[in-house]
Amino acid sequence: MTLKLRIKPGKFAEQEKKNRMRTLTMRPLAKFGLLVGCLIFAGATFVVAQENSPSLAQIVALDECDPTTFNAALGPDFCKNVALAALGYATTLSDLFQKAGNGTPDPGWDFEPDTLHIKEGATVSVVDQGGEPHTFTEVAQFGGGFIGPLNHGEATVPECTGGFSNVAVARTRILQASTVNITGLKKGKHRFECCIHPWMRVTVDVKSRDEK
């Protein structure tokens, strides 16, 4: 008994075309899977690296200087605080001195936060978002700065003596829109103040890496 198979013309060609389409479809899927796998691996590597890297803590210097009165007395562009001044919230230079002299310094001049808790190895990044320069000077004890009328009777602390003619003080200056990074702080309490506006104060509490 003889069996005869009838194959329609073009059947093999059609099947071969389907196989080729399946192969072409699988290739992009395989590439996509490989790409996803690489991204997952890279993401995991980034997370591990981030966990093992020292932390970063930020402190912001703020003020509300009035450009008109500050610049008239201290020079053009000394105060660049245009946003708050345009809304009428800026403090004139005379008001700043009067409030400080009365023992009620303007709260618009401030470091935020006032207290910072970090671990050894962390970097403290200080950003001047105010309109005028400040200093971020480490002191043994809080006290007056190098501008007597702003001290309200407090004696100038040794670390601020001499003002900007003292290189050690000049190095701690922060200009408008600039950033200063503080590294290498050891375990314990560290006090920082602005030598110009001495009521701007921060306490940085540093703990050991394994301390909770």
C-alpha positions in Angstrom: 0.0 0.0 0.0 1.4 3.3 -1.0 0.6 6.5 0.7 0.8 9.7 -1.2 1.4 12.9 0.6 0.1 16.0 -1.0 1.9 19.1 -0.1 0.5 22.4 -1.2 2.9 24.5 -3.2 4.6 27.1 -1.0 3.9 25.3 2.3 7.5 24.9 3.2 8.2 28.5 2.3 5.3 29.6 4.5 6.6 27.5 7.4 10.1 28.8 7.0 8.8 32.4 7.0 7.0 31.7 10.3 10.1 30.3 11.9 12.1 33.3 10.7 9.5 35.7 12.2 9.6 33.8 15.5 13.4 34.0 15.6 13.3 37.8 14.9 10.8 38.3 17.6 12.8 36.3 20.2 16.0 38.3 19.5 14.7 41.7 20.7 13.1 40.0 23.7 16.4 38.3 24.7 18.2 41.7 24.3 15.6 43.4 26.4 15.9 40.8 29.1 19.6 41.2 29.1 19.3 45.0 29.4 16.9 44.7 32.3 19.3 42.3 34.0 22.2 44.7 33.6 20.1 47.6 35.0 19.1 45.6 38.0 22.7 44.6 38.7 23.8 48.2 38.2 21.1 49.5 40.5 22.0 46.9 43.2 25.7 47.9 42.9 24.7 51.6 43.3 22.6 50.9 46.4 25.5 49.0 48.0 28.0 51.7 47.2 25.6 54.4 48.6 25.1 52.4 51.8 28.9 52.1 52.3 29.6 55.8 51.5 29.7 58.5 54.3 26.5 60.4 54.7 25.9 64.0 53.8 24.1 66.5 56.1 23.2 70.1 55.0 23.0 73.3 56.9 21.5 76.4 55.3 22.5 80.0 56.1 19.6 82.5 55.8 19.2 86.2 56.1 16.8 89.0 55.0 19.2 91.9 54.2 17.7 94.9 52.4 19.8 95.5 49.2 19.1 99.3 49.2 20.4 100.1 52.7 23.1 97.4 52.9 24.6 98.2 49.5 24.5 102.0 50.1 26.7 101.5 53.3 28.7 98.4 52.4 29.2 98.6 48.6 27.4 97.6 45.4 26.1 94.0 45.3 27.1 93.3 49.0 23.5 92.2 49.6 21.8 90.3 46.8 18.6 89.4 48.5 16.2 90.5 45.9 13.3 88.0 46.4 12.3 88.9 49.9 13.0 92.6 49.4 10.6 92.7 46.5 7.9 91.5 48.8 8.7 94.0 51.5 10.1 91.5 54.1 13.7 92.6 54.0 15.4 94.1 57.1 17.3 97.4 56.7 20.9 97.7 58.0 19.9 100.2 60.7 17.1 97.8 61.9 19.5 94.9 62.1 21.9 96.8 64.4 19.0 98.2 66.5 17.5 94.8 67.1 20.9 93.2 67.9 21.7 96.1 70.3 18.4 95.6 72.1 19.2 91.9 72.7 16.5 90.7 70.2 18.5 89.9 67.1 16.6 89.5 63.9 15.5 85.8 63.6 15.7 86.1 59.8 19.5 85.7 60.2 19.8 82.0 61.1 21.5 78.7 60.5 19.0 75.9 59.9 18.9 73.5 61.6 20.2 74.8 64.9 21.2 71.3 66.0 22.6 68.5 63.8 23.2 64.9 64.6 25.7 63.0 62.4 28.1 60.0 62.4 31.8 60.2 62.2 32.9 60.4 58.5 29.9 62.4 57.5 30.3 65.6 55.5 28.5 68.8 56.7 27.6 70.9 53.7 26.9 74.6 54.5 25.0 76.5 51.8 24.5 80.3 51.9 21.0 80.9 50.6 20.8 84.4 52.1 21.7 87.7 50.4 25.0 88.5 52.2 28.2 86.8 53.3 28.5 84.8 56.5 31.1 82.7 58.3 30.8 79.2 59.6 33.4 79.2 62.3 34.0 76.5 64.8 34.3 77.9 68.4 35.1 76.4 71.8 32.2 78.4 73.3 29.5 80.6 71.8 30.0 84.4 72.1 30.4 87.6 70.3 31.6 88.2 66.7 34.1 90.7 65.4 31.4 93.5 64.9 30.9 95.0 68.4 27.5 96.6 68.0 26.0 93.3 66.9 27.3 91.4 70.0 24.9 92.8 72.6 27.6 93.0 75.2 29.1 89.6 74.6 32.9 89.5 74.3 34.3 88.5 71.0 35.3 84.8 71.0 39.0 84.1 70.3 38.1 82.3 67.0 36.5 85.4 65.6 39.2 88.0 66.7 40.6 90.1 63.9 37.7 89.6 61.5 38.7 88.9 57.9 42.2 90.2 58.5 42.6 86.9 60.4 43.3 84.2 57.8 41.7 81.6 60.0 38.4 83.6 60.1 38.6 84.5 56.4 38.8 80.8 55.5 35.4 80.2 57.1 33.6 82.8 55.0 30.7 81.7 52.9 29.7 83.9 50.0 26.1 84.2 48.6 25.0 81.1 46.8 28.2 79.2 47.7 28.8 76.0 49.6 31.4 75.0 52.1 32.0 71.4 53.1 33.2 70.5 56.6 34.8 67.1 56.9 36.8 65.2 59.5 34.7 66.1 62.6 35.5 63.8 65.5 33.1 62.3 68.0 31.7 64.9 70.4 29.9 68.3 70.3 31.1 70.9 67.8 29.9 74.5 68.0 29.8 76.8 65.0 28.7 80.4 64.7 28.8 83.3 62.2 31.5 85.7 63.3 29.6 88.6 61.7 26.1 87.8 63.1 27.0 85.8 66.2 23.4 84.8 67.1 23.6 82.5 64.1 24.7 79.3 65.9 24.7 75.6 65.3 25.7 72.6 67.5 26.8 69.5 65.6 26.7 66.3 67.6 29.0 63.7 66.2 28.6 60.0 67.2 30.8 57.1 66.3 29.8 55.0 63.3 28.6 52.0 65.5 26.7 54.2 68.0 22.9 54.4 67.7 
